[in-house]
Every structure is written in C-alpha cells, then in structure tokens.
Amino acid sequence: MSKVESLQIRPYARLLTMLGEQLIKNERIALIELIKNSYDADAKWVKVSFVDFGEGYKILPESKIIIEDSGHGMQAKVIKNHWLNPATPEKKIRKKKKATTQSGRVIQGEKGIGRFSVLKLGNKISVVSRAEGKKPEHVLHYDFTAYDNEFLTENGESKELFLEDLTVDYFKRIPAQDIVEKSTMLGVNKISREPHGTRIEISALKGSWSEKKVRDVYHDISQLESIFVESIHKESKKKASDFGVYIYRDDEIQNFQGDYLEKLRNLLENNSVIKIEEGVFDSKKGFFSFIMNGESCSLLLDDPNVKGLKVFRDRFGVGASVLAERNVECGSFRFGFYVFDFDSKAPAKFLLDREDKKIIKGHRIYLYRDGVRVYPYGEPEDDWLRIDAYRGTVSAGHFLSNDQVVGYVNITQEGNPRLKDKTNREGLIEEGDATEDFVALLQTLLAYVRQKPYARYRRDLIEKNVQDLLRAEQVTEELGKLQEAIKGNKKAEEIFAKAKKYYNTEKRYLTQRAETTEELAGVGLSVETASHDIMGIMGKVLANLDGIIHDLLASGAIDEDEMLKELQTIRGGMGFIEAQLKDIQLLFKSSKQRRKSIRIKSIVDKVERIYRRLLKKERIELHVNTVGSPLVAKTTDAVLLQLLLNLFDNATYWLMQVKREVRQIEIVLDGNNGQMIFSDNGPGIDKDDEAYIFDPFYSGKGEEGRGLGLYIARQLLERNDYSIQLASVKSEKIQPGANFVVSFISEE
C-alpha cells in the first residue's frame, strides 16, 4: 500500500458564480439579500440608487447601483474573517447566543452567502464600512472584470482558477465623504446621516434593467416587511419597525407606490366578503382560533368538518390517524385572510371594479418570518399552497381561487425552527414532516372557509333569491298585472293569451326535464353509494381468477382440492355481487313502476344488506325499532331506496369521522304516526348548516360531497306528497347526532 496522503479540498473560483449568479434567482432577490444584511445590522434606513443609467434604464459603461445604510457597520475583523469567506457561521453562532439584534430585530441571515448576491448584479464592487463609534472606514475593492462569468478564463485565456487565486484589495482610510455625519434627504425627510453604516457600489453591471424591473424591485422592497404590519404587530404586541427603504434614480426619489398600499388596505378592510383576523394555530392543542367577520371562532383538528376534508385526510389520514401517532411538526403560527367575491353581481358592499380586482390579483398569501417576508411566497405567479393544483385535479368549486384571497402567515425562528429557508431563497426546505404539515394545515383551513362560510354566503346570495322568486310566483303575479292592464285591448289580449299558453307549455316541459334530471342524478348517486362493496369484491374475484390462470399456464400438476377452494371463493364473491345488484336494480325501474303500498322495513333490510360489510368493518351498530303497526308508504321502491341509501351514506360517513366507544345508527319505524326517524350518534349538523342541508350543491363532506343527496331525496318525497326535515322537538331527537324525520302521511 502506498503512503497515505492528506489532500486539501480546493474549491474552484466558479463556486462564487454558483453562490451568486446561479443561486440567486434574479436581480430583485439579489437586492433584497443585501437589504436584509442592512436590516440585520440594525439600519434605520437603506438607500438604493440607480446612477448614470440611460433612457429606459439602459445600462451604460458608467452605470452603477449603490446600496447605502445606517447600520452598525463592520470592523476589520468582521470584514477579513466573515465578509470575504463564503458560508461563514458568524450569524448562526450569534443567533444561538441571542436571536435578536441590539434593537430587538430577529436576525434574518445565517447561511453566510447572502452578500455574494452582489455578483448577480455586477463585476466591480466597492464596499465601504464604518463601525459605530469608530473612526476609520474599511474599504474593499472587488474587480472581476478580467474573468468570464464562470471564472474559467482570465483576460480571454483559459485558466484553472481556484477560490484562493482570487484577491480583493482592502485598506483603511480616514472618513472622507461617504460615511460621515452630514445632512441628507430620504424622500421628503431631511435627516442627519450618522457616522456609521455600509455603502456598496456595484459597477460593470450585468443583465438588463427597465422601469418595470425597478418598479418591481420597489414593490418587492416595500413588501419586505409585512404589508399587514398593523395586524401582525397588534397580535405580537410589538411596535411597527422603523426600517425604511428608499429607491433613487440619480438624485430623484422614485415613488412608484403612490397610494397603492393604502388602496389595498382599504379593500381588505371594506370590500372583503370574509375577514379572518388575529388567527392563531396552536400546534400543542391542535386547533385554529380566529375572528371571522367580527365573531370569535375556533376550529379543532378533531372536528369532523375538518377530518372530512380531502386535503386533511391526504396528509393526516382518515380520522386523523397520523396525528394519533405524532403531533404536527411545523409549530404554532399566526395568520389572517381576506376573501373577495369577483362576481359582477356581487352585493354593492363587496362589488369590485376593474382597478380593485387588479390590485387584489397582485397579491396572494404572504409568508413572513418574524415580520420579514419569505420569498417568493405571495408572488402572483407562485402557488406555494398548491391551491390551483387542487382546483385543477380535485374540484375547482371546493377551493377558493388563488387570486381571490389575500393574506399572511407569520412564523418565527423561535417557534418554527423546522421551517427553514432554502439556500436559493426560493421558499422553505422540505425537511421531515414540518413543511408538508404546515402547507396541509393552511390548505385545510382555506378549504373549510370555502366549503362552510363562503358557501353559505354564495347560497344566500344566489339560491335564496332564486327560490324566493319561485316561491312568490312573481312571474305569474306580473303576468296577472299585465293582463289586467291590457283589458279591453282585444289585439293585445290575443297576443298575451298566446304568449301565456306558450309560457305554460314551456314551463311544464322544463319542470318535467328538471324532475327527470333530478331522478337520474339520484339514481347515479345511489348506484355510486351502493357499488363500493361490489367493486371491492369484484377486485378480489378478478385477482383470484388471475391467480388460477397463472397457475394453469405454469408447468406442474394441479391440486384439485386447492383449485376447488379457489373456485368456491370466486363463487361466493359472485353470489354476493348478484345479491347486491338485484337490490340496486330496483333503482332503474322508477319510470315504469307504479306507486304501491310498500313496507318501509323491507327496504331498510335491503339497504342494510348493502351496508352490512361497512357497518361491520367500522363497528357501527344498527338498531331498527318498530312502533305500533307496520310503517307503510304508497310510492315506488326506487324512491325509498334512494332516500335510505342517502341517509345511510351520510350517517356512516360522519360516524367514521368521530371517535366513539359505540357508534350507532338508530331507525324508528312509527306506523302509528306514519313517520320514520333516522338518527345517529355522530357529530350532528352545525347550526350554521341547518338552513342549507336540503339545498342543491351544499355539502358538509368537503370534496367528497356533491350536495345533491338530501336535496334529491326531499324532491322525490315531495312529489309523492311526503316530507323530510331535521328533528325539531325533543321527542324526535333519539340520538345526540343527526336526526331526520321522514313523514309518510300525505301533505294533502
């Protein structure tokens, strides 16, 4: 064996390109990284100047960008040991001792590479820094104009360049005019420039600039701290920061923003349909608390309305089974959301014009760490909560669109240590379960808002108006007024009579079509509900058949006893499928069936057979009690099957969302009073939902529900002069959950 050598790791100079040119996404992020350094240095202000640019911000040979601040400044030790060395742990070590600066700001940086974003902007850099209470200015000069952007050539010739081959000029000097006590203008404010801070001048500029890019930088910088600053600081009981950022072109302040933020805040306060403010998620107790439209609300992760949401189940399992084994890993956080209605027919209070919509669509849900923005979350093109992805793959109607919600989520370094920024400043690292838990919790809350309070708002706005119009028969009333008004005008009366005849004919036709469509939709929903077990057994039968075919094709003797067992298993499965299909077949005969007297108990037994496997699997007890004479209804099998399939489906769904020692469905068939009470000991129906559960397309099941089952069941019953409603008197509430009363006494 040869002699063991100790080899030194020597990074190539092109590492700087990766830390600056390639790692930082764009010029906007590069500037923000440098401004964050000023923030960490307790600067009260930062001035960014675009100097000697041509028309339209065209880069000229003499163009330069200057970033100047009033921070603590740097001493020689910091410059030599930390500023020049990539991945310096200086801030990380400092944060472990104390996470805040002298003025109480939470330190933002820790990776030790943010300063290399200067290389994204230009090849010549001059850094002048003066520490607080110190006389000398420390000066650094970078000049990388001799190298190509990848540090593979020097003066046009190929050369193997290592990081150690690059040199930077450093010297100290007596303060001249850069960082000295003097008067200076920041916007309209004349201030006294204190004799400490840092000034970075970048020339030999890269890339390209335009007024739009500078405007975007302005907007980005204005959003570096929360645009919801009052809300965040009100919640955290801290005062708003005195950190200001100013952009200049030569000596002229660039006020791109104008009253833009003021307009946004007015829209948030006055035009949002739903305002969720002072929101807190408590990771230890597992619940959200917030103020919604002025009322205090809380939402437990154990709430069936939460556990029933697909986005929640996808992450935390059916019935929150994952959370039974571990807690959420992201930690607690604060939030606030403002939901808008972009509909042109929105109520006047919430109506938005084109300019309003443009302002709102320029914002999304922002993420802030200790009040400072985490990029790129909040950008219009960024879908960090994957809302648009869900709308495209699950159902658009079950999620608020990305552009109709503006809001913030505020995390902290202390409270959310596992939510870490990516090195390239493009969001959060997916480490362990923390980030995915965090995103899933926010998705869950937003899905709940869409499917509960926002859905109720839309129902009240649209459906109630339509239903009120139909109930009042306003069209008929107006026709009557018109008929009275034209009395005596024979020609008008003839035209009116003909029009009324056509109207009544069309009305009957459309009513018939609507009823037929509802019946077909009900059949479809019922078949879907009843077919779960059939598909499960069918899959097992096919698997057994595939196994037999495989064995028959393989060489070797066939064991007849084993073959017989397999065939008997298949026969049993097919027998089950046949029995289930016979019961379901009754659904398809509603148009041919005549009404007849049917004992409700016989249909209950059929539906019980369909659900028997699920009831056994989920340990749900079924109790059917008969009172008095047999309960009989004059209708069709199809109507009763659809009714009971829907009631069973709802009851089993909600019972599966709750933890109960005993899960029960109880049915009382009261022949004396001509009614059936269908009840369970699940979570029950929220008071806020009671007025809507029989409305079309309103569902409490989240993405799983279509909101048609109870609506169609009621329609079918009413066509038979029967009714269904929620139990309203104590004697009808036989279980603590949902209690439905179906009356089989003709309403006539």
Secondary structure, 3 states (H helix, E strand, C coil): CCCCCCCCCCCECCHHHHHHHHCCCCHHHHHHHHHHHHHHCCCCEEEEEEECCCHHHCCCCCCEEEEEECCCCCCHHHHHHHHCCCCCCHHHHHHHHCCECCCCCECCCCCCCHHHHHHHHEEEEEEEEECCCCCCEEEEEEECCCECCCCCEECCEECCCEHHHCCCEEEEECCCCCCCCEEEEECCEEEEECCCEEEEEEEEECCCCCHHHHHHHHHHHHCCECCCHHHHHHHHCCCCCCCEEEEEECCEECCCCCCHHHHHHHHHHHCCCEEEEEEEEECCCCEEEEEECCEEEEEECCCHHHHCCHHHHHHHCHHHCHHHCCCCCCCCEEEEEEECCCCCCCCCCCCCCHHHHHHHHCCCEEEEECCEECCCCCCCCCCCCCHHHHHHHCCHHHCCCHHHEEEEEEECCCCCCCCCECCCCCCECCCCCHHHHHHHHHHHHHHHHHHHHHHHHHHHHHHHHHHHHHHHCHHHHHHHHHHHHCCCCHHHHHHHHHHHHHHHHHHHHHHHHHHHHHHHHHHHHHHHHHCHHHHHHHHHHHHHHHHHHHHHHCCCCCCHHHHHHHHHHHHHHHHHHHHHHHHHHHHHHCCCCCCEEEEHHHHHHHHHHHHHHHHHHCCEEEEEEEECCCCEEEECHHHHHHHHHHHHHHHHHHHCCCCCCCEEEEEEEECCCCEEEEEECCCCCCHHHCCCCCCCCCCCCHHHCCCCHHHHHHHHHHHCCCEEEECCCHHHCCCCCCEEEEECCCCC
